[in-house]
Amino acid sequence: MAVTLVASLTSSLSSSSPSLFSHSRSFSSSYSSRFSRFWFSPGFRLAFAVNPLYSSSRARAMAHTLARATLGLTQPSSIDPPKISFSAKDVDMTEWKGDILAVGVTEKDMKKDDNSKFENPILKKLDDHLGGLLAEVSSEEDFAGKPGQSTVLRLPGLGSKRVGLIGLGSKISSPSTFQSLGEAVAAAAKSAQASNVAIALASPESVSDESKLISASAIASGTVLGIYEDIRYKTESKKPSLKSVDIIGFGTGPELEKKLKYAEDVSSGVILGKELVNSPANVLTPAALAEEAKKLASLYSDVLTANILDEEKCKELKMGSYLGVAAASANPPHFIHLLYRPSSGPVKRKLALVGKGLTFDSGGYNIKTGPGCSIELMKFDMGGSAAVLGAAKAIGQIKPPGVEVHFIVAACENMISGTGMRPGDVLTASNGKTIEVNNTDAEGRLTLADALVYACNQGVDKVIDLATLTGACVVALGPTIAGCFTPSEELAHEIFDASQSSGEKLWRMPLEESYWESMKSGVADMVNTGGRPGGAITAALFLKQFVSEKVQWMHIDMAGPVWNDKKKAATGFGVATLVEWVQKNSSS
């Protein structure tokens, strides 16, 4: 039996100020009382908490408060995300005035004639105003319009102070190309400390009228996300100076302006998703994640409401699978339910977005060890919940009609203690199914099990869950592609249609039912993990056991694209596709 000793210095019994000192350790004891207290002086208290299965809610809340007050003394700086004004214009780019005129060019656009002059009419016109220097410099710098190439020149002869050429590759193929264009322009603006830029194409006719709205939107989102940098935990950093962007050659009018505003709203949700994943686990606890949900409900109170279930309420709902994972942590679990309802009009569709919310994953008794375990990055194990809350923020701003959306997160930590679940334990989920835990590091699916049951009980038509669930999916698809699992052809079509607009990469994986044999248990209904072969598939088959047959369901394993190793930062993956999917359901 474990006994926890907590000593805290307090000014008085009724003081509400944070504790100035705390210390905790565990030791064996024969005490049989559940909670005994001894007071040695008016300002010093020793509390002994004995708990055979779960820490008491009161003791765990106390431990959580102390930890938050003392662990690293770290709090993020309050920094407003960049505010950039976007305008769609139809002007002669040679006459545009500002800091940087950025032109997206393909490899074909960079072709020159026998006199080393551009064949492309727009580049030729620009070059004539610059006395041939643009063609000359591009040749000297070996700029060929390849993807990832860019050059920014300060040349006299135009209204703009600088001219930039941004490589788009062999052809313009998808919204991701335009998003990359926006990101490259943002990088150039940062380097030059530019406050206003214009973005155009050397071959605007290559973009069809039907795709101009999506393309301009992708440029805007790429620029916002490219200029953004998470500096909340840095003591020294430069703030971007970019204030306005003119998008030239994509048309004008209210529809385009509306689409640019949509891009800004989605980007703000992606930024929230990035910030949540980037936040360290000593700051972003389950309680802090729940607070973020409450803030969203307060900010968009006309359409969003929040319901946060504490541990006792989760016990009433018989969420044994979720609570089994949470049992080892001093930070209590918080079950988050945000609800979006349009302010007016009928509701035609009811949707649920469920995100895995492990704010830290140690692996439990199957602790993550050895090279490649990435335990230091396990703050990103709540990437699914970050995508869900980021989508909630964007949807709170966009306010799509005709659709009700439930945003659900079973937030907790997977830690190690005498109260934690052990390999071999049997957990009972809220739908009554029993699970033999054969690996405590396969914990995300245990939390999602009860979250999916809860989501289906809300009377929804469709459910999508997002989770950094398996390393197996990263092995299969690499670091930039998420795996999708669904028995519904209709839902698969909807999501891949949404991803085409968002530019996020998804790949449909099989739900091979014969693999379920490896998930059979001798003592319970199932084990929580099968063998190494097909690990991402068996994880999806496990989740399927907790979804109503009346509900269309998709599981998205985003373990690869949640994090950018090169930038050492979160990507905000999933937000844009979710928002696009909700939008499409609102108009269908």
SVG drawing of the C-alpha trace seen along z (x, -y; Angstrom):
<svg xmlns="http://www.w3.org/2000/svg" viewBox="-34 -53 61 71">
<polyline fill="none" stroke="black" stroke-width="0.4" points="0.0,0.0 1.4,-3.4 1.3,-6.4 2.1,-9.9 3.6,-12.5 2.9,-16.1 4.3,-19.0 3.2,-22.5 3.9,-25.8 0.8,-27.9 0.1,-31.2 -3.2,-30.1 -5.9,-27.5 -8.1,-29.7 -5.3,-31.2 -6.0,-31.0 -2.4,-32.0 -0.2,-29.5 2.0,-27.2 5.5,-28.5 7.1,-25.2 6.1,-21.6 7.7,-18.2 6.3,-14.7 7.6,-11.2 6.2,-7.7 6.9,-5.0 5.4,-1.8 3.3,-2.1 0.8,0.0 -1.5,-3.0 -5.0,-1.8 -6.7,-5.2 -7.4,-6.7 -6.4,-10.2 -4.7,-11.3 -3.4,-14.8 -0.9,-16.0 -0.3,-19.7 3.1,-20.6 2.6,-24.4 0.0,-26.9 1.9,-27.4 3.2,-23.9 1.1,-20.9 1.9,-17.2 -0.8,-15.3 -0.7,-11.5 -2.8,-10.1 -3.3,-6.4 -4.9,-5.2 -5.0,-1.5 -6.3,-2.2 -6.7,-5.8 -5.4,-8.9 -8.3,-10.7 -9.5,-13.6 -8.7,-16.0 -5.2,-14.8 -4.5,-14.7 -5.9,-18.1 -3.6,-19.4 -0.6,-17.7 -1.6,-19.2 -1.8,-22.7 1.6,-22.3 3.2,-20.9 1.8,-23.7 3.1,-26.3 6.7,-24.9 7.6,-22.7 10.2,-24.8 8.4,-28.1 7.7,-28.3 4.8,-30.2 4.5,-31.1 4.7,-34.8 1.5,-36.2 2.2,-37.0 -0.5,-37.9 -0.3,-35.9 0.6,-38.0 -2.1,-40.1 -1.8,-40.4 -4.3,-42.2 -4.9,-40.4 -6.3,-42.1 -7.1,-40.7 -6.1,-43.2 -6.0,-43.3 -3.1,-45.7 -0.1,-45.9 2.7,-44.5 5.2,-46.8 3.3,-49.7 2.7,-48.1 4.4,-50.0 5.7,-48.4 8.6,-46.5 8.7,-43.2 7.0,-42.1 7.2,-38.2 6.5,-36.3 5.9,-32.6 7.6,-31.0 7.7,-27.4 10.8,-25.9 9.0,-26.6 8.6,-30.3 12.4,-30.6 13.2,-29.7 15.2,-32.2 15.7,-32.9 19.0,-33.0 19.5,-36.5 19.2,-35.4 15.8,-37.2 12.8,-35.7 10.2,-34.1 7.5,-34.5 5.7,-37.8 5.2,-38.9 8.9,-38.2 10.0,-39.9 8.0,-43.0 9.5,-43.1 13.0,-42.6 12.6,-45.4 11.7,-47.8 14.8,-46.6 17.2,-47.0 17.7,-43.2 19.1,-42.8 16.5,-40.2 17.5,-37.8 21.1,-38.4 21.1,-37.9 18.8,-34.8 21.3,-33.2 24.3,-34.1 22.5,-32.6 21.5,-29.5 17.9,-30.1 15.8,-27.7 12.4,-27.8 12.8,-24.5 10.7,-23.9 12.4,-25.4 14.5,-27.8 14.0,-31.6 16.0,-34.7 15.2,-38.3 16.9,-41.2 17.0,-44.9 16.9,-46.4 15.9,-50.0 13.3,-50.5 10.0,-49.4 7.6,-50.7 8.7,-47.9 11.9,-48.1 12.7,-44.4 11.7,-41.7 11.6,-38.1 11.4,-35.0 9.9,-31.9 10.3,-28.5 7.2,-26.4 8.7,-23.4 7.7,-21.8 4.1,-22.7 1.5,-24.1 -0.3,-21.0 -2.1,-21.5 -3.0,-23.9 0.1,-22.7 2.2,-24.4 0.5,-27.7 0.9,-27.2 4.6,-26.7 4.6,-29.9 3.1,-31.8 5.6,-30.3 8.6,-31.3 7.3,-34.9 6.9,-35.0 10.6,-33.9 11.7,-36.6 9.6,-39.2 11.2,-38.2 14.7,-38.4 14.0,-41.9 11.9,-43.1 9.3,-44.0 5.9,-45.4 4.0,-44.9 4.4,-42.5 2.6,-41.6 2.3,-38.0 1.7,-37.2 2.3,-34.4 4.4,-34.6 1.8,-32.4 -1.6,-33.3 -3.4,-31.5 -2.2,-28.2 -4.7,-28.5 -8.2,-27.8 -11.1,-30.1 -12.6,-27.2 -9.4,-26.9 -8.5,-30.5 -10.4,-30.8 -8.7,-27.8 -5.3,-28.8 -5.5,-32.4 -6.6,-31.0 -3.7,-28.6 -1.3,-31.5 -2.8,-33.4 -2.6,-30.5 1.0,-29.8 2.0,-33.4 0.4,-33.5 1.8,-30.2 5.2,-31.0 5.5,-34.3 4.4,-32.8 7.0,-31.6 6.3,-30.2 8.4,-32.5 6.4,-32.2 9.2,-30.3 12.1,-32.4 13.7,-35.3 15.0,-36.9 13.3,-37.0 12.3,-39.2 8.7,-40.0 7.7,-40.0 7.0,-43.3 4.7,-42.1 1.4,-43.9 -0.2,-43.6 -0.2,-41.3 -1.7,-42.0 -2.6,-39.0 -2.5,-39.9 -4.0,-38.1 -6.4,-35.8 -9.5,-38.0 -11.3,-40.3 -14.7,-40.6 -16.6,-39.5 -16.3,-35.8 -12.5,-36.0 -12.4,-38.3 -14.5,-35.9 -12.2,-33.0 -9.2,-35.0 -11.0,-35.6 -11.7,-31.9 -7.9,-31.2 -7.1,-33.6 -9.7,-31.9 -8.3,-28.4 -4.7,-29.6 -5.6,-30.9 -6.8,-27.4 -3.6,-25.9 -1.6,-28.3 -3.5,-27.3 -2.9,-23.6 0.9,-24.3 1.1,-26.2 -0.7,-23.4 1.6,-20.7 4.7,-22.9 3.9,-23.6 5.9,-21.5 4.1,-18.9 5.0,-20.9 2.9,-23.7 0.2,-22.0 -1.3,-19.6 -4.8,-18.0 -6.2,-20.8 -4.5,-23.4 -5.8,-21.8 -9.3,-21.9 -8.8,-25.6 -8.0,-26.2 -11.3,-24.6 -13.1,-26.8 -11.4,-29.9 -12.7,-28.9 -16.2,-28.6 -16.0,-32.0 -14.5,-33.6 -17.2,-32.2 -20.0,-32.0 -22.6,-32.6 -21.9,-29.1 -19.7,-27.2 -20.3,-25.7 -17.9,-23.7 -18.6,-20.8 -15.6,-19.5 -16.1,-16.1 -13.9,-15.5 -12.7,-12.1 -15.8,-11.4 -18.1,-12.1 -16.0,-9.8 -16.3,-7.1 -20.1,-7.5 -20.0,-7.0 -17.9,-3.9 -14.9,-5.1 -12.6,-2.4 -10.4,-2.3 -9.6,-6.0 -9.3,-6.2 -6.9,-3.2 -4.4,-5.2 -4.9,-8.3 -4.5,-6.5 -0.7,-6.9 -0.5,-10.7 -0.6,-13.4 -2.4,-15.5 -6.0,-14.4 -7.8,-13.6 -10.1,-16.1 -12.7,-14.9 -13.4,-17.8 -16.6,-18.2 -17.0,-21.3 -20.2,-21.7 -20.7,-23.9 -24.3,-24.8 -25.1,-27.4 -26.8,-30.4 -29.7,-30.1 -31.3,-27.7 -31.9,-23.9 -29.2,-21.3 -28.9,-18.8 -25.8,-17.0 -24.3,-16.0 -20.6,-15.4 -18.0,-14.5 -14.2,-15.1 -12.4,-13.1 -8.7,-13.8 -6.2,-11.8 -5.2,-14.0 -2.1,-12.4 -0.3,-15.6 2.6,-13.4 3.3,-9.7 6.1,-8.0 4.9,-4.6 3.9,-3.6 5.5,-0.4 6.4,0.4 8.5,-2.8 9.9,-4.2 13.6,-3.4 16.4,-3.2 17.3,-5.1 14.4,-6.3 11.8,-6.1 11.5,-9.9 10.4,-10.1 11.5,-13.8 9.0,-14.6 6.0,-12.9 4.5,-16.3 3.2,-15.9 1.1,-12.9 -1.8,-15.2 -1.5,-16.3 -5.0,-14.8 -6.6,-17.0 -4.6,-20.0 -6.1,-19.5 -9.6,-19.1 -9.4,-22.3 -7.7,-24.2 -10.6,-23.2 -13.0,-24.3 -11.4,-27.8 -11.6,-28.1 -15.2,-26.9 -16.1,-29.3 -15.1,-32.1 -16.4,-30.8 -19.8,-29.7 -20.9,-27.2 -24.7,-26.8 -26.7,-23.5 -24.2,-21.5 -23.6,-20.5 -20.1,-19.5 -18.9,-17.8 -15.2,-18.3 -14.2,-15.5 -10.9,-14.9 -10.1,-12.4 -7.2,-14.4 -4.7,-12.7 -1.1,-11.7 0.4,-8.2 2.9,-8.1 4.4,-5.5 3.4,-5.1 2.1,-2.6 -1.4,-3.5 -0.9,-3.0 -2.2,-0.2 0.1,2.8 0.7,5.1 -1.8,7.9 -4.5,5.7 -8.0,5.9 -9.9,2.7 -13.6,2.3 -14.6,-0.4 -17.9,-2.4 -19.6,-0.1 -18.9,2.9 -16.1,4.5 -13.1,5.8 -9.5,5.2 -6.4,7.0 -3.5,4.5 -0.5,6.3 1.4,3.1 0.9,-0.1 2.5,-2.1 -0.5,-1.3 -2.4,-3.8 -3.9,-6.2 -6.3,-3.7 -7.5,-3.0 -8.4,-6.7 -10.0,-6.9 -12.1,-3.8 -14.2,-5.7 -14.1,-8.9 -15.6,-7.2 -18.3,-5.5 -19.2,-9.0 -19.1,-10.6 -21.5,-8.0 -23.8,-8.5 -24.3,-12.1 -26.4,-11.0 -24.0,-12.0 -24.0,-10.8 -20.3,-10.7 -17.2,-10.5 -13.5,-11.2 -10.8,-10.5 -7.3,-11.8 -4.4,-10.4 -0.6,-10.1 -1.3,-6.4 1.4,-4.2 5.0,-4.2 4.0,-1.5 2.1,-4.1 5.2,-6.3 7.2,-3.2 4.6,-2.6 4.0,-6.1 6.9,-8.2 6.9,-11.6 4.5,-13.7 1.6,-11.4 -1.2,-10.4 -2.9,-7.0 -6.7,-6.8 -8.9,-3.8 -12.6,-3.6 -15.2,-1.0 -17.2,-3.9 -16.6,-4.6 -18.7,-7.8 -16.7,-9.1 -13.4,-8.2 -14.5,-10.2 -15.4,-13.2 -12.2,-13.4 -9.9,-12.9 -11.9,-15.6 -11.3,-17.9 -7.6,-17.1 -7.3,-18.0 -8.4,-21.5 -6.4,-21.7 -3.2,-20.4 -2.6,-17.9 -1.4,-14.5 -3.5,-11.4 -3.4,-7.8 -6.2,-5.2 -5.0,-2.1 -6.8,1.3 -9.0,2.5 -8.0,6.1 -10.5,8.0 -8.4,11.2 -5.8,9.4 -8.2,9.2 -7.1,12.7 -3.9,11.3 -6.0,9.1 -7.8,11.9 -7.3,12.3 -7.5,15.5 -9.0,13.7 -10.8,10.6 -12.6,9.6 -9.4,8.3 -5.8,7.3 -4.8,3.7 -2.0,4.5 -1.2,7.2 2.1,8.2 4.5,6.0 3.1,6.8 0.3,4.5 0.5,2.5 -1.4,-0.5 -4.1,1.7 -4.7,3.7 -4.8,0.4 -7.6,-0.8 -9.4,2.5 -9.2,2.0 -10.9,-1.4 -13.6,0.0 -14.9,2.1 -16.0,-1.1 -17.9,-2.7 -21.6,-2.2 -22.5,-0.4 -25.0,-3.2 -22.3,-5.8 -19.9,-6.4 -16.3,-6.5 -12.8,-7.2 -9.5,-6.9 -6.6,-9.1 -3.2,-8.1 -1.1,-11.3 2.0,-10.1 4.2,-11.1 3.0,-14.5 2.3,-15.9 5.9,-17.1 8.6,-18.6 12.0,-17.3 13.9,-19.8 12.1,-22.8 11.9,-21.1 8.3,-22.3 4.7,-21.2 3.0,-21.3 -0.7,-22.0 -1.6,-19.0 -5.2,-18.0 -6.9,-21.4 -7.3,-22.5 -8.7,-19.2 -11.2,-19.0 -12.5,-22.5 -12.8,-21.9 -14.7,-18.6 -17.1,-20.4 -17.7,-23.1 -18.5,-20.6 -21.0,-18.8 -22.6,-22.2 -23.4,-22.9 -24.5,-19.4"/>
</svg>
